[in-house]
Amino acid sequence: MARVAFLFPGQGDTVHCTDPESKEVFWKRKLREGDKEAELLDSLLTPPAVVNGKLFFGTTDGRVFCLSADSGETLWSVLIGEAVIFQPAVAQGRVYVPTAAGNLFCLETGDPEDDGWFMWGATPAHNGQAEVMV
């Protein structure tokens, strides 16, 4: 297996693991709950923060997810009950999640290696490239 840099876009209600050069999709994960037949008018997902081989992101229906970057498997999720409208920050084993109600939630990840996405906004360059095993 080789380590390869990937993109992890959150589009609509689906997270993708994509090779930026070949455009090959290695895995897709749909994360929508409720009426899956209803028209989705906007993105459900925040952009993911990629740290320690994991994706951390929020949803407008009030959930926070941690997925494996290698497989897309859900490692954990938490219902916070408020729309998450911006990408989480991840530092020293904690995920900081801003909500539409103006609150900031801090969640313990259980892994002190979850560290390195210290700011909101900017580009992924401040965090280095995400690599997964393929």
QUITA-V110231 format. One record per helix or strand of 3 or more residues. SS is the DSSP state (h for helix, s for strand). FROM is the first residue (numbers start at 1). TO is the last residue. If there is no record, write none. Layout:
# QUITA-V110231
ss: [SS;SS]
from: [FROM;FROM]
to: [TO;TO]
This chain:
# QUITA-V110231
ss: [s;s;s;s;s;s;s;s;s;s;h;s]
from: [3;14;25;49;54;63;74;89;94;104;124;131]
to: [5;18;30;51;59;68;79;91;99;108;127;133]
